Amino acid sequence: MTQLLNLPIELVQLIIDHQEYQRDINALIRTCRYLYNTFNVSLYQYDLKHRNRSVLFWAAKRGIDGAAANSLKAGPYTEVTDMTGETPLTIAATRGHLGVMKQLLTVVDHGLDLDTKGLYDRTALASAACYGQTEAAKLLLERGADREAKDMDRKTPLLLAALNGHDDTVRLFLDYEAAVEAQDQHGRTALSWAAEHGSLSIVDLLLGQGAVVDTRTINESTPLILAVRTGREAVVKRLLMAGADPNASSSNGWTALHHAAYNLQGQVVKHLLEAGSDPRATILHNVHQDKTPADLARMAMVSTSEKNAVYEILMTAAGDSSLGSANTE
């Protein structure tokens, strides 16, 4: 060991550079503190040259700031991806590893692009939004990341945050004036997704920012219809208070009341009728053509008592004098 330490530093570096395997370099420099402190960078240079900066991916996944910094010091940064298409920045953003992100952001404009897309064509900002990593998203927005970048389904970061119920992240994007009416490939806005998933607080945030309450998807479904379909009573009430059209129908001719009746949502049926839903509305086409909400309630495959309760509400609202039973064919 003494003889090795007496060699000129350039010669020791030459010995290290001629090692075929990373494990041999590691074994050599770990023999004493001097070699480790002087030549540790050689491990990262080997990784950069031969292993596609695998250490940087490892650091991004685990939040190891020091390893990320050392990897970046090993040589000029060029964008790298793993086998799934993820970049170190998208990985760190997904997991909320702010320290690693800050290290990576030091090479913005020196090889790193904030808006490089990874898995599902999502940028680091979109990945942070999807997983509710609000601080990570804020860090990227402060550096100028594209807040409207669309993924493979044409979802913006705001849509991803709303879809996954991340209140604080949605609030952040609204503070940065993200487009509230941006639509994905199905024509859904952030309000559409929040309504369907029953995220009342996000619905409130979006309506407070002027979201269109009766926005339509490609099959003409409104947020109200989506909320009723998935049984989100609190959201239904909020949308009706905001002026949602209770008689809007989707492309298959179903109104919100048709869905509520078919699913025997008694309280939702009452809310819709109070808001002016037409109990006599008929479906214009598809297999349920000409069916009223009461007809759909009668078709439901549940107990007689449940069926009769909703059926009677609807028939009374329709002013039918021959009420009868929900089991009457």
C-alpha positions as CSV (number, residue, x, y, z in Angstrom):
1,M,0.0,0.0,0.0
2,T,2.9,2.4,0.9
3,Q,4.4,1.8,-2.5
4,L,1.1,2.6,-4.2
5,L,0.7,5.8,-2.3
6,N,4.2,6.9,-3.2
7,L,3.4,6.7,-6.9
8,P,2.7,10.0,-8.8
9,I,-1.0,10.8,-8.8
10,E,-1.0,10.7,-12.6
11,L,0.2,7.1,-12.5
12,V,-2.4,6.0,-10.0
13,Q,-5.0,7.6,-12.2
14,L,-3.6,5.7,-15.2
15,I,-3.9,2.4,-13.2
16,I,-7.5,3.2,-12.3
17,D,-8.4,4.1,-15.9
18,H,-7.2,0.7,-17.1
19,Q,-9.4,-1.3,-14.8
20,E,-12.0,-3.2,-16.7
21,Y,-14.6,-3.5,-14.1
22,Q,-16.2,-0.9,-11.8
23,R,-15.9,-3.2,-8.8
24,D,-12.1,-3.3,-9.2
25,I,-12.0,0.5,-9.1
26,N,-14.2,0.5,-6.1
27,A,-12.0,-2.1,-4.3
28,L,-8.9,-0.1,-5.0
29,I,-10.0,3.3,-3.9
30,R,-11.6,2.0,-0.7
31,T,-8.3,0.7,0.6
32,C,-7.6,4.0,2.3
33,R,-9.1,7.5,2.8
34,Y,-6.6,9.2,0.6
35,L,-7.4,7.1,-2.5
36,Y,-11.1,7.4,-1.8
37,N,-11.0,11.2,-1.5
38,T,-8.8,11.6,-4.5
39,F,-10.2,9.1,-6.9
40,N,-13.8,8.5,-6.0
41,V,-14.8,10.6,-9.0
42,S,-13.3,7.9,-11.2
43,L,-16.2,5.6,-10.2
44,Y,-18.7,8.1,-11.5
45,Q,-16.7,8.7,-14.6
46,Y,-16.7,4.9,-15.3
47,D,-20.4,4.9,-14.7
48,L,-20.9,7.8,-17.1
49,K,-18.8,6.1,-19.8
50,H,-19.9,2.5,-19.5
51,R,-23.2,2.4,-17.7
52,N,-25.4,5.2,-19.0
53,R,-25.1,7.1,-15.7
54,S,-26.9,4.3,-13.8
55,V,-25.8,5.9,-10.5
56,L,-27.8,9.0,-11.3
57,F,-30.9,6.9,-11.8
58,W,-30.2,5.1,-8.5
59,A,-29.8,8.4,-6.7
60,A,-33.0,9.8,-8.3
61,K,-35.1,6.8,-7.2
62,R,-33.7,6.8,-3.6
63,G,-33.2,10.5,-3.0
64,I,-29.4,10.3,-2.5
65,D,-28.4,13.9,-3.1
66,G,-24.6,13.4,-2.8
67,A,-24.5,10.6,-5.3
68,A,-26.5,12.7,-7.7
69,A,-24.1,15.6,-7.3
70,N,-21.1,13.4,-7.8
71,S,-22.6,11.8,-10.9
72,L,-23.2,15.3,-12.4
73,K,-19.6,16.3,-11.7
74,A,-18.3,13.3,-13.6
75,G,-18.7,14.9,-17.0
76,P,-21.0,17.0,-19.2
77,Y,-24.7,16.2,-18.9
78,T,-26.6,14.7,-21.8
79,E,-30.2,13.6,-21.4
80,V,-30.4,9.9,-20.6
81,T,-33.4,7.6,-20.2
82,D,-33.8,4.2,-18.6
83,M,-35.5,1.2,-20.3
84,T,-39.0,2.6,-19.6
85,G,-38.2,6.0,-21.0
86,E,-37.9,7.8,-17.7
87,T,-35.3,10.4,-17.1
88,P,-33.5,11.1,-13.8
89,L,-35.6,14.3,-13.4
90,T,-39.0,12.6,-14.0
91,I,-38.0,9.8,-11.6
92,A,-37.0,12.3,-8.8
93,A,-40.2,14.4,-9.4
94,T,-42.5,11.4,-9.2
95,R,-41.0,10.5,-5.8
96,G,-40.7,14.1,-4.5
97,H,-36.9,13.9,-4.0
98,L,-36.3,17.7,-4.0
99,G,-32.6,17.5,-3.2
100,V,-31.9,15.4,-6.2
101,M,-34.1,17.6,-8.3
102,K,-32.1,20.7,-7.2
103,Q,-28.9,19.0,-8.2
104,L,-30.3,18.2,-11.6
105,L,-31.6,21.7,-12.1
106,T,-28.1,23.0,-11.9
107,V,-27.5,21.6,-15.4
108,V,-30.6,23.2,-17.0
109,D,-29.4,24.8,-20.2
110,H,-26.3,22.6,-20.0
111,G,-27.8,19.4,-21.3
112,L,-31.0,19.0,-19.2
113,D,-34.3,19.9,-20.7
114,L,-37.1,20.6,-18.1
115,D,-39.7,19.4,-20.5
116,T,-38.2,16.1,-21.7
117,K,-40.9,13.5,-21.7
118,G,-40.6,10.1,-20.1
119,L,-43.1,7.3,-19.4
120,Y,-46.6,7.9,-20.9
121,D,-45.1,11.0,-22.6
122,R,-45.2,12.8,-19.3
123,T,-42.8,15.6,-18.3
124,A,-41.3,15.8,-14.8
125,L,-43.9,18.4,-14.0
126,A,-46.7,16.1,-15.2
127,S,-45.3,13.2,-13.1
128,A,-45.1,15.4,-10.0
129,A,-48.7,16.5,-10.6
130,C,-50.0,12.9,-11.1
131,Y,-48.5,11.8,-7.8
132,G,-49.4,14.9,-5.8
133,Q,-45.8,16.0,-5.3
134,T,-46.7,19.6,-4.8
135,E,-43.3,20.9,-3.7
136,A,-41.7,19.2,-6.6
137,A,-44.2,20.7,-9.0
138,K,-43.6,24.1,-7.5
139,L,-39.9,23.8,-7.9
140,L,-40.3,23.0,-11.6
141,L,-42.9,25.7,-12.2
142,E,-40.5,28.2,-10.6
143,R,-37.9,27.2,-13.2
144,G,-40.3,27.6,-16.1
145,A,-41.5,24.1,-16.8
146,D,-44.4,24.0,-19.3
147,R,-47.6,23.9,-17.2
148,E,-49.6,22.9,-20.3
149,A,-47.5,20.0,-21.6
150,K,-49.8,17.1,-22.6
151,D,-49.1,13.4,-22.1
152,M,-50.0,10.5,-24.4
153,D,-53.7,10.9,-23.5
154,R,-53.5,14.7,-23.9
155,K,-53.8,15.3,-20.2
156,T,-52.2,18.4,-18.8
157,P,-50.6,18.4,-15.4
158,L,-53.7,20.1,-14.0
159,L,-55.9,17.3,-15.3
160,L,-53.6,14.7,-13.8
161,A,-53.7,16.4,-10.4
162,A,-57.5,16.7,-10.5
163,L,-58.0,13.1,-11.8
164,N,-56.0,11.8,-8.8
165,G,-57.6,14.0,-6.2
166,H,-54.6,16.1,-5.2
167,D,-56.1,19.3,-3.8
168,D,-52.9,21.1,-3.0
169,T,-51.4,20.4,-6.3
170,V,-54.5,21.6,-8.2
171,R,-54.4,24.8,-6.1
172,L,-50.8,25.3,-7.1
173,F,-51.5,25.0,-10.8
174,L,-54.5,27.3,-10.5
175,D,-52.2,29.8,-8.8
176,Y,-49.9,29.5,-11.8
177,E,-52.9,30.1,-14.1
178,A,-53.0,26.7,-15.7
179,A,-55.7,26.4,-18.4
180,V,-58.9,25.3,-16.5
181,E,-60.7,24.2,-19.7
182,A,-57.9,22.1,-21.2
183,Q,-59.3,18.8,-22.5
184,D,-57.8,15.4,-22.8
185,Q,-58.4,13.0,-25.7
186,H,-61.8,12.1,-24.4
187,G,-62.8,15.8,-24.1
188,R,-62.7,15.8,-20.4
189,T,-61.6,18.8,-18.4
190,A,-60.2,18.9,-14.8
191,L,-63.8,19.5,-13.6
192,S,-65.1,16.4,-15.5
193,W,-62.5,14.2,-13.8
194,A,-63.0,15.8,-10.3
195,A,-66.8,15.4,-10.6
196,E,-66.6,11.7,-11.7
197,H,-64.2,10.9,-8.9
198,G,-66.2,12.8,-6.2
199,S,-63.4,15.2,-5.3
200,L,-65.7,17.9,-3.9
201,S,-62.9,20.2,-2.7
202,I,-61.3,20.2,-6.2
203,V,-64.7,20.8,-7.8
204,D,-65.0,23.9,-5.6
205,L,-61.5,25.1,-6.5
206,L,-62.2,24.7,-10.2
207,L,-65.6,26.4,-10.1
208,G,-64.1,29.2,-8.1
209,Q,-61.7,29.7,-11.0
210,G,-64.5,29.9,-13.5
211,A,-64.6,26.4,-14.8
212,V,-67.5,25.8,-17.2
213,V,-70.0,23.8,-15.2
214,D,-71.6,22.2,-18.3
215,T,-68.5,21.4,-20.2
216,R,-69.0,18.4,-22.6
217,T,-66.9,15.4,-23.3
218,I,-66.7,13.8,-26.7
219,N,-69.8,11.8,-26.0
220,E,-71.6,14.9,-24.7
221,S,-71.4,14.0,-21.0
222,T,-71.4,16.9,-18.5
223,P,-69.7,16.9,-15.1
224,L,-73.2,16.5,-13.6
225,I,-73.9,13.3,-15.6
226,L,-70.4,11.9,-14.7
227,A,-71.0,12.6,-11.0
228,V,-74.4,11.0,-11.0
229,R,-73.1,7.9,-12.9
230,T,-70.6,7.3,-10.2
231,G,-72.9,8.1,-7.3
232,R,-71.2,11.3,-6.1
233,E,-74.2,12.9,-4.3
234,A,-72.2,15.8,-2.7
235,V,-70.7,16.8,-6.0
236,V,-74.1,16.5,-7.7
237,K,-75.5,19.0,-5.1
238,R,-72.6,21.4,-5.7
239,L,-72.9,21.3,-9.4
240,L,-76.6,22.0,-9.3
241,M,-76.0,24.9,-7.0
242,A,-73.5,26.2,-9.5
243,G,-76.1,26.1,-12.2
244,A,-75.5,22.8,-14.0
245,D,-78.2,21.9,-16.5
246,P,-80.2,19.1,-14.9
247,N,-81.7,18.1,-18.3
248,A,-78.5,17.9,-20.3
249,S,-78.2,14.6,-22.1
250,S,-75.2,12.7,-23.4
251,S,-74.9,11.4,-26.9
252,N,-76.7,8.2,-25.9
253,G,-79.7,10.3,-24.9
254,W,-79.4,9.6,-21.1
255,T,-79.8,12.6,-18.7
256,A,-78.5,12.6,-15.2
257,L,-81.9,11.6,-14.0
258,H,-81.9,8.5,-16.2
259,H,-78.6,7.4,-14.6
260,A,-79.8,8.2,-11.1
261,A,-83.0,6.2,-11.7
262,Y,-81.3,3.2,-13.2
263,N,-78.8,3.1,-10.3
264,L,-81.7,3.7,-7.8
265,Q,-80.0,6.7,-6.2
266,G,-83.0,7.9,-4.3
267,Q,-81.5,11.1,-2.8
268,V,-79.8,12.0,-6.1
269,V,-83.1,11.6,-7.9
270,K,-84.7,14.0,-5.4
271,H,-82.0,16.6,-5.8
272,L,-82.3,16.4,-9.6
273,L,-86.1,16.7,-9.5
274,E,-85.9,19.7,-7.2
275,A,-83.5,21.3,-9.7
276,G,-85.9,20.8,-12.5
277,S,-85.0,17.5,-14.1
278,D,-87.7,16.3,-16.4
279,P,-89.2,13.0,-15.1
280,R,-90.9,12.4,-18.5
281,A,-87.7,12.7,-20.6
282,T,-87.2,9.7,-22.9
283,I,-84.1,8.2,-24.3
284,L,-84.0,8.9,-28.0
285,H,-81.9,6.0,-29.1
286,N,-79.9,2.9,-28.1
287,V,-81.3,-0.2,-26.5
288,H,-83.3,1.8,-24.0
289,Q,-85.0,4.0,-26.6
290,D,-88.2,5.7,-25.4
291,K,-87.5,4.7,-21.8
292,T,-88.3,7.3,-19.0
293,P,-86.3,7.4,-15.7
294,A,-89.2,5.5,-14.1
295,D,-88.9,2.8,-16.7
296,L,-85.2,2.5,-16.0
297,A,-85.9,2.3,-12.2
298,R,-88.3,-0.6,-12.9
299,M,-85.7,-2.4,-14.8
300,A,-83.1,-2.4,-12.0
301,M,-82.1,-5.8,-10.7
302,V,-82.5,-5.1,-7.0
303,S,-85.0,-5.7,-4.2
304,T,-88.6,-4.7,-4.7
305,S,-88.6,-2.2,-1.8
306,E,-85.6,-0.3,-3.2
307,K,-87.1,-0.3,-6.7
308,N,-90.6,0.8,-5.6
309,A,-89.2,3.7,-3.5
310,V,-87.4,5.4,-6.5
311,Y,-90.1,4.4,-9.0
312,E,-92.8,6.0,-6.9
313,I,-90.8,9.2,-6.5
314,L,-90.4,9.4,-10.3
315,M,-94.0,8.5,-11.2
316,T,-95.3,11.1,-8.7
317,A,-93.0,13.7,-10.1
318,A,-94.3,12.8,-13.6
319,G,-97.9,13.3,-12.4
320,D,-98.9,9.7,-13.4
321,S,-102.2,8.9,-11.7
322,S,-101.9,5.2,-12.4
323,L,-98.9,4.7,-10.2
324,G,-98.9,1.0,-9.7
325,S,-95.9,-1.1,-8.7
326,A,-92.3,-1.0,-10.0
327,N,-92.8,-4.7,-10.7
328,T,-95.7,-4.1,-13.1
329,E,-94.8,-4.9,-16.7
